[in-house]
Amino acid sequence: MSSDREANMLRVLTHTSWRFYTWLAIFSCVALWGLYGYILQLRHGLIVTGMRDQISWGLYISNFVFFTGISYGGTLISAILRVTDADWRHPITRLSEAITVFALCVGGPMVIIDLGRPDRMLNLFIHGRIQSPILWDVIAVSTYLAGCALYLYLPMIPDLALLADHPELASWRRKLYRTLTFGWTGTPDEMKLLEKCISRMAILMIMLAVSVHTVVSWIFAMTLRPGWNSSIFGPYFVMAAVYSGTAAVVLSMYILLRVLHLQEYLKPVHFRNLGMLLVTFSLLYLYLL
């Protein structure tokens, strides 16, 4: 049974269908379209986006908050399930950790794009003030991205060692996987040390995630807009992030279940438990709203 499950998962790495290349072509066209729009913005300024003095924030900041929120939800689900040692968490944690990293890679650069000119980012470090939430936002998101990447990488070390020994994969890929394991052999001492590192990283990631989205909320709360200068913005943003992040994990699970036929891994109990979490978070979010 174990070998069958391994072969099923390896099929994703060794076989690609025409659907994969079709979706790759579609998303590549979307990315090129976005690159064309960004070049226009660099040439003519932010005016091409419709943003001006009265409308200073638009799609860029909305995307930043949205994707950062999704990343937070993924981290929280994975970290809390690891800390509480929930026995049903195994198929979900890796998915949640991957969503966290990929969402941050999309949301983080939105701040730079929103500046209009990327070179303005240097002013934040040259003339930045320690009292500014914008400076702390950049520091927090950068630290969060580095921590999420490490949190995703650590549990992958045994899997990378397993992939490095599979002859079905290309030699350069096996060499790359073997390099990324840093000499992992799978001894009990190594497993114990790895589990200890992952457990401590999970606690750290919960604190990091809370701090990141609280800082993001302060950027909104400290602007001079009526109704926004509220002390509830911190927990409100954090709960909104957990809510959207949990929904993103559930949606991703459903898509993977249908596309890759992972019925053996993603079972009704996973959807049911995450559904109960989603209902709980929605009620808390409704209360704060």
N, C-alpha and C positions, 0 to 999 in steps of 0.2 A: 504494500500500500504506500509506504514511504517513497519508494522509487517511482511509483506512478505519479505521485503528487509532485515530485521533483521534476519529472519529465514534462508534466503539464505546465509548470511554471517556467521551465526552460524554453518551452515552445515560443513564448513571447520574445525571448532574446534571439532565437535562431531562425524564426520564420516571420516574414512580413508579407502581407497580401497587398493587392492593388488598392484596397480601401485605405491602407496606411499611407500610401503615396498620394492618393487623391486628397485626403485630409491635409497632408503635408503641403501639397500644392496650394490648396485653398488658404490655409493659414499663412503661407509664405506671401501670397498675394495681398492679404490683409496687412501683413507687416510692412511690405513695400509701399502700400498705400499710406500707412502711417508715417513711414520715413519721408515720403514725398510731402506730406502735410507738415512735418517738422522742419523740413528744408525751407518751405514757404514761410514758416514762422520765423526762422532765423534770418531770412532775407527782409521781411516786412515788419516783424515785430509781433507782439501779442495781440495787436489790434485785429489780426486775421481770425482770432478765436472769438471775438465779440466781447472780450473782457476789457474793461476800462475803469475809470475812477469809481463809478457807481456800482459796477459789477466786477469785483476784484477776484472772486473765486468762482471757478466753473468746474468743468469736467475733470480737470487734472487733480484738484484737491478732493473731489468726490471719489475718484478712482483710488487716490492715496488712502483715504479713510476706509473705503470699502475693502480693498485688498489687505490692508493692515489688519482690519477686523477679522477677515477670514483667517489670516495667519494666526491671529491670537486664539481663535476658537480651536484650530487644529492643535496648537501647542497645549492648550488647557486640557483638551480631551485626552491627548496622549499622556501628558505628564500626570494628571490626576489618576488616570487608570493604572499607570505604572506605580505610583506612590501607594494607592490602595490595593494593588496586586489583584485586580479584578481578573478572574480566570477567563472571561470571554473577550478580553481586550486584544488578543494577539493579531487577528487579521486587520484590526482597525488602527493600531498605533503607528505602524509604518506608513499607512495611507495618510494619516493625520499629519505626521511629521513632514512628509513630502509636500503636502498641500501648503504647510507653513512656509517652507523655503521658497517654493515656486511663487506663492502669492506675494511674498516680500520682494522677490526679484522683479515683479511687475509693479508693485505699489511704490517701492522706494524711489526709483528714478523719476516718478511723477513730480516730486518736489523740484528736481533740477529742471525738468521740462517747464514747470509752471513759472520758473524765474524769467523765462524769455531767452536770456543768454546764459549758457552754462558757466561762463567765466565769473559771473556774479557770485557763484558758490564760494569763491575764494574770500570774498568780503566777510563771509560769516566767520571765518577763522582769523582773518587779519583784524577786523574791526568788531568782532562779536563781543557781546556782553554776557557775563555769567548769569545775569538776572533774566535773560531772554528765554522764554520757553521754546523759541525756534532753535536756538543753539542746543538746548537739552534734547529737543526732538531728534535732531540729526545724530547726536551722540547715542541716544537711546535706541533708535532704529538701527544704526550701524552695529551696535553691540548686540542687539537682538538678532540681527541677521547672522552674525558670526556664531552666536550661541546656538541658533536653530540649525545651522549647517553642521556644527559639531554634534548636536543632539541627534540629527538624522544619520550622521556618519558612524557613530559609535556602535549602534546595534547592527549595522550592516557589515561589520568586520568579519564575523563568522560566515556570513553569506558570501562575501567576496572571496574568502578562502575556499569555500565550496565551489564557486564558479571557476576559480583558477585551476581546478583539477579536472574540469570537464573538457574532453577532447573535441566535443562538437563545436566549441567556440573557436574563433580565430586565434592564432598564436599571440598577436599583439594585444588582443583583449585579455587573454589569460595572463600575459606578462603585466599588463596594467593592473588587473585585479590583485595579482600577487604582490605588486609593489605597494598597493594601498592597504594591504593587511599588515605591513610592517613586521613580517615574520611570525604571524599568528599560527599557532599549532593546535590550539583547542584543548590545552591541558586544564585540569580542574582549577589550578591556581590562576590561570589566565581568565577563565570563565568567572571566577569569584571576583577578580579585580575589575573585570569589565562590568559585571552587574552592579558593583559598588559605584563605579563611575557613572553609569546610566542613572542610578537612583539619585545620586547627588545632583546630577545635571537636571533631572526632572524637577527637583525642588527649586533649583536656581531658575529654571525656565518659567515656572509659575510666577515667581517674583518679578522676573524681567518682563513678562507679558503684561502684568498688571501695571508696572511702571510705564511701559511704552504707551499704552492706550490712555493712561491718565495724563501723560504729558501731551499727547495729541489733543485731548479735550481742552487742556489749558490754553492752547493756541486759539481755540474758538472762544472760550470763556473770557479771555483777556482782551479781546477786541471790543471796540466801543460801539457795539450793536445792542440796541434795546432788547432785553429779554434773554441775552446770552450770558450775562455776567452772573452765572448761577453756580453755587458750590456743588450742586448735584451733577454737574457735567462729568466729573470723574467717574463715579460709579455708573452713570447713565451710559457713557461711552464704552466702559468695560463690559457691561451687560449686553449692550448692542453687539459688541464684537463676539462675545461668546455665542450669542444667539445666531448670528450670521455664519460664524465658523462651524457650528454644529450642523446647520442646514447644508453648508457646502460639503461637509464630510458625508452626510446622508445622500446627497445628490450624486457625489462622486462614486459612492458605493453602488448605487443603482446603475449608473452608466457602466462601470466595470463589470458588474454582474451580467448585464445584458450583452456587452460587447465581447468580453473575454470568457464568458460562461464560467464564472467562479462560484457556482452553487456549492461546491465542496468546501469553500472557505468562508464565504459570506452567507450566513444562515439567517432565518427569520429572527432569532434571538438578538442578533446584532442590531437589526432595524428596530425591533421592539424596545430594546434598552435605550438606544439613542433617541427614539421617538419620545420616551418618557423624559429624557433630559431636555429635549427640545420643548416639550410642553411646559416644563418647569422654568426654563429660561425665558420663554415667551411671557409667562405670568409675571416674572420678576421685571422683565423689560416693560411690560404694560404698566406695572406699578410705578416705575421710575418715570415713564413717559407722562 
